[in-house]
Amino acid sequence: METLIYEKFNDKSVRCGICRHACVIREGKRGICNVRENRDGRLLSLVYPQLIAKSIDPIEKKPIFHLKPGSFSYSVATVGCNFKCAFCQNSDIAQMPSDTGGLIQGRETAPEEIVQEALRTGCESIAYTYTEPTVFFELAFHTAKLAKENGLYNIFVTNGYMSQKALEMISPYLDAANVDLKAFTEGFYKTYCRASLAPVKENIRHMLDLGILVELTTLLIPGLNDDPEELAAMAGYIARDLGPETPWHISRFHPCYRLTDRPSTPVSSLMTAFEAGQKAGLYYVYTGNVPGLSSENTLCRSCKTLLVRRHGYRIENRLLPGGVCPNCKTIAHGIYSS
């Protein structure tokens, strides 16, 4: 399928407009994501509509904690990514085209089929996840539009590197996004992701301005992005620039892909980040990949009543309809049943 956003030049080269890399691609070549190819001056998506993964997941797995807690999300992905994270947790599919000389795999699955499967299986949302939804933007866009018409929510689990035009195009159909805020230094993004922090911050702000529910996730990697001062700065940025109601998930790292020289994140480091978030005034700070901690739970920001109890993916939702606290009637931030 022809890419929805790109610019043509006289020499048959093109500039992709899907993400912030804005790759200029010569005829016969691909962009950094390795799933968009210039064929005779036309930029084509090689992954439309080739799903490499589909699953029925608890929405908390995304992780999304403030949209219909305890519901299920029909989760889909194609191969490819526009980041090259050394710690990629889904490298077998996200980095497949880059690591195998351009290999594209997947099963042809039309947007109509995705939406019908989501409805048939009782899911309340569709999550574009596992890899980076920006690189399969056309499939996500067509599916999200159809999903919205059928009463389903749409969720991006994303690195936040899409172009402003792509974000604005999908925004009428996108209800929520979990954005990986991978670190709080340009050096980390450049060295370990081959990207930049600034566009991610710009897009997070733009998502909020467009009315999209935003939750953030930071994978805490020992010795790389777990400095207490950096964590305090990140927490302060979230509270000050995005709003104290913005949920922040701090997730435990396990060695994988090209970053196997680091140990798993100590729980003490997660708690340092958790406390930094609380000190900055964030209402909703969570730890992930360590089931059983009380920091998985959602508390009322006003009276601290337990609203949603979590143990891994076992959920006890005590919210009243509309996200109302049963004790003080404060409305929790998010999207809940009416």
Secondary structure as UniProt FT lines:
FT   STRAND          6..8
FT   TURN            10..11
FT   STRAND          14..16
FT   TURN            20..21
FT   STRAND          24..25
FT   TURN            27..28
FT   TURN            32..33
FT   STRAND          36..39
FT   TURN            40..41
FT   STRAND          42..45
FT   TURN            48..49
FT   STRAND          50..51
FT   STRAND          53..58
FT   HELIX           59..61
FT   TURN            62..63
FT   TURN            69..70
FT   STRAND          72..77
FT   TURN            86..87
FT   TURN            89..90
FT   HELIX           91..94
FT   HELIX           96..99
FT   TURN            100..101
FT   STRAND          107..108
FT   HELIX           111..120
FT   TURN            121..122
FT   STRAND          125..128
FT   HELIX           133..136
FT   HELIX           137..149
FT   TURN            150..151
FT   STRAND          153..158
FT   HELIX           164..170
FT   TURN            171..173
FT   STRAND          176..180
FT   HELIX           186..188
FT   HELIX           189..193
FT   HELIX           197..209
FT   TURN            210..211
FT   STRAND          213..220
FT   TURN            222..224
FT   HELIX           228..237
FT   HELIX           238..242
FT   TURN            244..245
FT   STRAND          248..252
FT   TURN            257..258
FT   HELIX           267..280
FT   STRAND          285..288
FT   TURN            291..292
FT   HELIX           294..296
FT   STRAND          298..299
FT   TURN            301..303
FT   STRAND          306..311
FT   TURN            312..313
FT   STRAND          314..317
FT   TURN            321..323
FT   TURN            326..328
//
